[in-house]
Amino acid sequence: ESVVPRIGIHDLALATSHYALPLTALADHHGIDPAKFTVGIGQDVMSVLGPDEDIVTMAAEATSRIIERNGTDGIRTLLFATESGIDQSKSAGVYVHQLVGLPQQVRVVELKQACYSATAALQFAVGLIARDPSQKVLVVASDVARYDLGSSGESTQGAAAAAMLVQADPALLTVENPAGVFTEDVMDFWRPNYRSTALVDGKGSIRAYLNAIGGAWEDYRAQGGASLEDFAAICYHQPFTKMASKAHRHLAVLSGANPTPDEVAAYLADTMRYNRVIGNSYTASVYVALASLLDHHEGDLTGARVGLASYGSGSVAEFFGGVVQPGYREHLRVAEHTAMIDSRVMLDHTAYEVLHKTTLPEDGREYLTARETARPYRFAGLGDHQRRYERTL
Ligand code: HMG
């Protein structure tokens, strides 16, 4: 008789930017009531990358923390999920592989489907480990959300990375079967190759998100998945935290319930604490929500079922459950995550605008970035059309 190994997330580390912008500063600049952002959108602060930071520097920081604690034994694969790629050909994960000192006997690849691809990476990792339970997989999600200055998406920017060590007998969360999935070709949000900021049909994207999450949920149920009341918590993709409330209400109504806004807010509160002060981190967002839940939930979640609801515009959605493992608390990184978020340097609106307008040369000439980040890795500059990175600590 074959024994299905317990596979899931053993360790989860976050990283974000050196700078941040309070949304009150954005509201003041545009003459908007700050409550539109803090209440209507549900965001307080957004992470802003310095000139010497990018998806690689955040990803390298998060991945290095995983390796410092767990070593590299058994790691044969690094799956890098992003939609803010820095190269059309080379995986950003290969830079991370070198920066954190992974052995050469590790395969590296980048996956893309808007905010969804980290969930695909996690499921692919589970499949690799089911084939050989002695292997471990690094799943690294890293993104920067950028919209045009003055656009309605501007308040939903942000940046973060989430690195996960996926393995058999994990310390944090086992990934359960089934998974519910849903795909629909829709133009709700996209970024053509020639643009550094995304194009978005704001209201249409909210409808597309709800429709796709509903579709993934119905598929999950049709495959024999648990019912809504079996979940101690659900971590939704959070382009802004209010979106998670809309999504949860949608699944509740599909399940025949009718929770009040206060009930929804209380149910989701712990999953939103980090995203509220980081902003949209695209592929990382749903795993930032998971870290937020585990780091903040006061009661003991051991044995509790947690839902993960992943959405990527364009669009693909997936819903699956996981079970929190005994002793999970000893494997969290609460102090590290809190210190990282609290130590960000707050920008004023003028400095934020300067950073937003900074562009890199496209002619291959030598270009050194300003030395600003206090994080452990920095993007040092360009030369010969190649990006250069260095460790700062
Ligand atoms: P907007 O149109 O400027 O905002 O931009 P609004 O007028 O709709 O107001 C937002 C909310 O604030 C509303 O609440 C207002 O009532 C409320 P709702 O009706 O939605 O519950 N409000 C106030 N509340 C309190 N006090 C006030 C006040 N004023 C207004 N004074 C929008 C909002 C989200 C459209 C915009 O920020 C945007 O386009 N963002 C980017 C797109 C996005 O995040 N879409 C989310 C779904 S798609 C997704 O998640 C995928 C994504 O992550 C990308 C990927 O997959 O790669 C984006």
Residues whose N, C-alpha, C, O or C-beta is under 5 A from the ligand:
A	BS01	HMG	D33 A35 K36 V39 G40 I41 A114 C115 S152 G153 T156 F189 V200 G202 K203 S205 I206 Y209 P239 Y311 G312 S313
